[in-house]
Amino acid sequence: MTTTLHVDLTNVGDLPVFSREQARGWGISDRDLAALCRRGSFRRLARGWYSSRMDATPEELHVLRTVANIRLHAGRSVAVRHSAVLLHGLPLAKADLDIVELARAGQGHGRIRAGVRESLLEGRPTTQVELPDLGAGASLVTVPHAIVGTAQTNNPSAALVAGDHALRLGLCTPAEIHEALADAAGQTGVGQARLALAHLDGRHESPGETLTAVILRTLGWDVDPQVEVVAAGRLYRLDFALRAYRVAIEFDGQVKYNDPAAHLAQERREADLRSVGWAFARLGWDDLDDPAILGGRIRSAIAELDPVA
């Protein structure tokens, strides 16, 4: 049976995060709100909190859910781990975003329910961020503690993606990461975090490059990132260089395929570098799940050239 709505949504506009109480103030009854969620006009973020952003990406949706749950807890909780990473505006890749991660001061035990894990803050330093797009601010742990927490409890590669980006932008330093690791001593997952974050490198310029570096380490290749090479009178920078064989290893983001001008520039760049003795091993997002793909392409590139003495 179709529910008849008793509200006009024509002038409602964008509602990134709103409460049931706010909806009532706009003349949207609880019955109408439930019907609008069923129809796909609104989505439920947390108990009593909703959004009109039905086309949000998984990362955007996680931010909305995190903000809604912080509001639900009336400021008693702060975002931690991967939830804090996203609120800080840092990228993630290959992360599990099903659970919103919050923490509260005080004693007791953590708990998980309805897609939210609430742990104890345990003295981790906090800060505040403004989210102009949402018309809201949020409390969360600092960047280094968010990255370390992600490495402890989520995919360590996701923490590397966030950490490399933070180092490149100067949002934290290696020393601050080490301090956050020291603060986590004795906690579950700190060993995993320490091993992963030892490979942080702010020279990686994109999540794809960070994940490529993870694969290269897995394969045992010793490469240098962001290597400058002069070819045909132009200065080029390689994502990674296997210097012993003059093999350039490049991660190609989608923009290189979708932008004709970028694609043409890439072809000229590769021709110039090949003219001075470089071979190429390329990979994209679809190749990141199988290290053997890149391994095969590196071996093929080496086969094109004799090793450099």
Secondary structure, DSSP 8 states (H G I E B T S, - for coil): ------S--TTT---SSEEHHHHHHTT--HHHHHHHHHHTS-EEEETTEEES-TT--HHHHHHHHHHHHHHHTTTSEEE-HHHHHHHTT----S---SSEEEEESSSS--EEETTEEEEE-TT--EEEEEEGGGTEEEEEE-HHHHHHHHHHHS-HHHHHHHHHHHHHHTSS-HHHHHHHHHHTTTSTTHHHHHHHHTT--TT--SHHHHHHHHHHHHHT---EEEEEEEETTEEEEEEEEEGGGTEEEEE--HHHHH-HHHHHHHHHHHHHHHHTT-EEEEE-GGGTT-HHHHHHHHHHHHHHS----
